[in-house]
């Protein structure tokens, strides 16, 4: 298909005339004094431009030596081989199946990081796998549209860190329950997953197993050697702590965390070879008084306490 190009062409398209009475071509009839239809340049230009626009609109370049460009344009239109709009495009452009697949929750791509990496806006919508030697810094939340998501998986046996960019803050779970709006990094244990979503103010932790290791709000833990706790999905809480009875009359202790509803039982044991026995009294959901005895004699000593409640 090509645009007419001989020596008699006009340099610019002549203006269109007013719409006349519509009809059909005729060869005329001299016997009946009926003239043949005159084919004006305006009509020929109209047909030529319609065909040219169909070809160029399908992404092709006019080629004088090609005679199937209109057919190719029709095939392209019927197969909908259109251009996929860019990620986060919210105009009224026609969406290709690739755009719809991405918008319906499928990841737009995936990356495996094996070294400390600073992500950018192009990583929004990706699944990021962290392996040995890696860490990740999120792109600035302001560089991506609100609602953009990035998911992470720690595929290494060692902990990995996801860090906010610059002065950005992260909305993160905290030990003891609840969330903080001033987090700067998240530690992912082996096998942990997490998804961050950009808001108008920060990146927000929305889902993932990292919630279990970073928050005791639902069921989490503080795995320290001397004082810690484990929350279970049923609501049961197991706590442990080291105690020092520095007074023969007993000492008041505070549990690692308060039981939300009740303290069921507490068991104390000697921390050495002295075979002291320990008594617990005045127990509440937050603490108790502990005494040490050797036989009937009140003594001082060190021991361990196991608590169960909910």
C-alpha positions, 0 to 999 in steps of 0.5 A, a space after each residue: 500500500 502506498 500514497 499516490 506519488 506521481 508528478 501530478 499530485 497536490 502537495 496537500 489534501 484539498 479541502 472536503 466539499 459539503 455532503 451531497 445526495 448519496 448514491 451509487 456509481 453508474 456507467 451511464 446510458 448514452 441512449 437514455 442520455 444518462 451520464 456516467 458517474 464522475 469519480 472526483 479526486 476527493 473520493 479517491 483521496 478519501 478511499 486512499 486515506 482510509 486504507 492508509 490509516 488502517 495500515 499505519 494504525 496497525 503499526 505498519 509502515 506504508 510499503 509501495 512494493 507490498 500488496 498485503 498490508 491491508 490484510 495484515 492490518 485486518 489480521 492484527 485487529 482480529 487477533 488483538 495483537 495490540 500494545 500492552 499499556 505500561 504498568 499502573 496505566 489507569 486510562 481508558 486504553 484497551 487492555 491486552 490479556 497481558 495487562 489484565 493478567 498482571 492487574 488481576 494479581 499475577 506478578 509482573 516478574 520475578 527476581 532472585 537476589 544474591 547480593 545486597 540490592 537497592 530495588 527501584 520502581 520497576 520492581 513493583 509487582 515483582 516477586 523477590 527471592 532472597 538467597 545467600 548473601 542478599 538483602 533488599 532495600 525497597 524503592 521510595 514509596 513515593 516513586 510508585 503508585 499507591 497500591 503497588 506491591 512487592 513480595 519477598 521470600 527468604 529462601 536461605 537458611 540465614 536471616 535476611 533484611 528488607 530495609 526502607 529507602 532513605 528516610 522512608 518508614 515501614 508499617 511493621 508488626 512489633 513484639 508485644 502486639 500491634 504495629 509501628 509506623 516508624 519501622 526502618 527494616 524487617 528481619 525475615 527468618 529462614 523460609 519467611 515471606 512478606 508482602 509490602 504495599 505502598 500507601 500515600 505515606 509509607 510501605 505497609 506490611 500486609 501479609 506473610 509468615 514474617 508476621 509470626 516471627 516479628 509480632 506477638 499480637 496474634 501468636 508469636 514469640 520472644 525466643 530468649 534464653 532467660 526470659 521469653 514467651 510463646 503464643 499459640 493459635 489457641 490463645 494459650 501462652 507459655 512463658 519462662 524466666 530466670 528469677 533471683 530470690 534475694 530476700 528470705 521474705 520473697 521477691 515480687 517478679 513481673 512476667 515477661 508479658 502480661 497474660 491477657 485473661 488469666 494465669 493458669 499455673 506457675 512452676 518454679 525450679 532450682 537453678 543449681 545443686 542446692 535443692 531449694 524449693 520455691 513457692 509462688 503466691 499473690 499471683 496475678 496476670 502480670 506477676 507474683 511473689 516467689 519465695 525460696 526454702 530449704 526445708 522449713 527455712 526461708 533462704 535466698 537463691 536463683 531459679 527458673 519459672 515456667 508460666 502457663 496462661 491465656 
